[in-house]
Amino acid sequence: MIKTLQENFQKIQKFALLGGIVAIYLVAVGMVETFAQRNLIGTSLSLGHAFLVLGPIGVGILIAQAMKESETKSIYVAGFLAGALSSVSLILFNIVIQIFVIQADPDAVFYLRNMFVSFTPTAFEFLTFGQGMVLGNILLFLFFGLMGMLGVSFLRFPDKIRRGWINSLIWVLAVGLFSENVAQILRELFGPGLGKIIFSNKSMNPVAAIILFAVVFAFSYFGLKKEASDKWAAMPEEKQKKGRVFIIIMAILFVAILPWLVGLFLSQALFIIGMYVMMGLGLNIVVGYAGLLDLGYVAFFAFGAYTMGILTTTGALGRSDLNFWMALPFAMLIGVLWGLLLGFPVLRMRGDYLAIVTLGFGEIIRILALSNWLAPFGGGAQGILHIPQPEFFGLSMNSPQAMYYLVVLGAVLAAFVTIRLRDSRLGRQWMAMREDEDVAEAMGINLIQTKLLAFSIGAAFSALAGAIFAARLGNIFPHSFNILISINALALIIVGGLGSIPGVVVGAIILIGLPEMLREFAEYRLLMYGMLLIIMMIVKPDGFMPEARRSQELRDEKDTLPKQAAGTEG
Amino acid sequence: MAMLEINDIHTYYGNIHALKGVSLTVEEGEIVTLIGANGAGKTTTLRTITGLLTPREGSITYEGENITGIPAHELVYKQVAMVPEGRGVFAKLTVLENLEMGAYSRNDKEGIVSDFDRVFSLFPRLKERRKQVAGTLSGGEQQMLATGRAMMAKPRLLLLDEPSMGLAPVLVDSVFDAIVEINKEGTTILLVEQNALMALSVANRGYVLQTGQIVLHDDSAALKQNEMVQKAYLGMD
């Protein structure tokens, strides 16, 4: 065993350094400390801990991958060593804080915290578990070693236990993280009793956590999921059909009662998710199907919002007294028209050039909305106020819940249209164009028509989302329509899986919903965003829910390469 | 009247004068080849014919109709199909879907079905791999697919751009066999090639293109004997 360790010591060092850098980075930017305020289980395990151990756990996983061939025992030891060594950077950090912050004079010329605001005594306290300089650092060292072993265990546990082990950990952490929201749902469903047993102090009760862990583990261990799917497969056709109808009805019911379960705040989050799903579906047509990289998608969102605002506002800028429903088609129409107008000049552009031009287009629209020149129409920087809420048969839809239904309806419509278009002749045209414009043209596809249709249909959905957005907020300002909306929409379809419709929903939940639920960490939103995108691109480049076609391509490559090598030609 | 008649076309890339007055004719039922070195303007000529480029001067006539500067996507409805350079298969579509795209311009369902059979009998390999994604085919198979896809448009004139490019010699033979076969079934072919020896051995007539101008034009057999062609393109001294 010692020999194996010696042989692999260079790897251990390398990974430990890597893990150390990750750990110190997360601490130094203040993430760990901020996240420590959110407890996951009891009062002792916080989200800060979860982030702190990302480094050593990752190191453990890397070690387990790199030493695949070695015997299990030495891998665990290596994992422990690497994990523990990765704590060295933090031990140094503790020493630095001890000397230059805690014992230093805050008024001195050189005071470290003037430069590094996150180098705080609280961070020191957190990292040493409140046990002081010597014991605390030893504990940290051992703790990181154990986390390294935990990382190894994710890959090296016997297969049967492994899945349950990982699943239960994820479940417990997730439920702990969203304690408040889960508690809220339980309260709505079963009254206040149950929630109080499971959750206390906005985090999960340790006992409840252990029970949840055991339940999920048992589920995975005894293969209950597989058993259920086997049973399902064994059922006669007739019964399966009924079951499917039942599932669909349950899903619809679930979507319908969701806003009442999660409360006011999360309903608002659901509304925003739904809005982004609508935009994502539209952008998915442009980018995912037609392959036209559009970075100015926010412009159409703005057109929808402004059209709705100008047509329905009761303020000074109002130009008609249409109501929401009458103005909605106009908003979409304006979106389509501007989609065409943007489409014409960029017909000859491809790839990067197209991206730059559309990016500029998006900015131009925002700046125009801000300008004095257009202020008589759009209100300039003051925006448009007093946009009435939509009414539904005399009922004002002024609650987030009511608007949620509206947005779900819009998203379902967008999904339906997208699916039908994808499977149509037009869908094929888009796909062919995405693959190769010249060849598509040589097949007889009219590129001009095909491109303009993609732009205008995509724009229509964005404008629809914008119109609903305007009616929900009641007032709109130019600065709401910044480039970040385009980036969000693009990132969510990439994270979800380009071209995939369920992917849009998943992407919107992850990129839009999660930040809404973790509002208190808003300052780290973009950092996490970037991290997530980078990790996604490395680990799962085709997204969380890849389109069947794309994943088929990746799979096929693996399947057929050996076949090809065995063939006679190259 | 010739099927395809190109009359003194001048094509530019920006300020670069790429084609300096190219004229050639293709009669119905022929295989005509256009040979020349790298950068001579072979592909430019094809792209000008198919409307991907527009000539500044000169005219292109197809079956008596002036098609100069016609949009590329309309040409296929006149039963002119092209196999682009570097194959250009739709990498993420399956073989079958690629062939379906080839029949995009047609509405006769039965005709399309029988043309599937025709393509599959011409290239049995494609039938084996019809469910496979085109990007995972070998170079030779992709060339077959691109050719088969062009055949799905039921062309009367087929334009081929360097079908031998990047293929192993044994595959070049089989691709050229298929070209002869397609021609025998009644499709006229304009073949652009760097592999002059192969091209001249299947073609009826040949044109030699040099820096944007036709410098020689003769029967294939005569061109093969031509001293300058032998020296420059056939590698003989």
Interface residues (C-beta under 8 A of the other chain):
Chain A: R428 Q429 M431 A432 E435 D436 D438 V439 A440 E441 A442 M443 G444 I445 N446 L447 R549 R550 Q552 E553 D556 E557 T560 L561 Q564 G567 T568 E569 G570
Chain B: T50 L52 P71 A72 H73 E74 L75 V76 Y77 A81 M82 P84 G88 V89 F90 A91 K92 L93 E97 E100 M101 G102 Y104 S105 Q132 V133 G135 T136 S138 G139 G140 R149 A153 A168 V170 L171
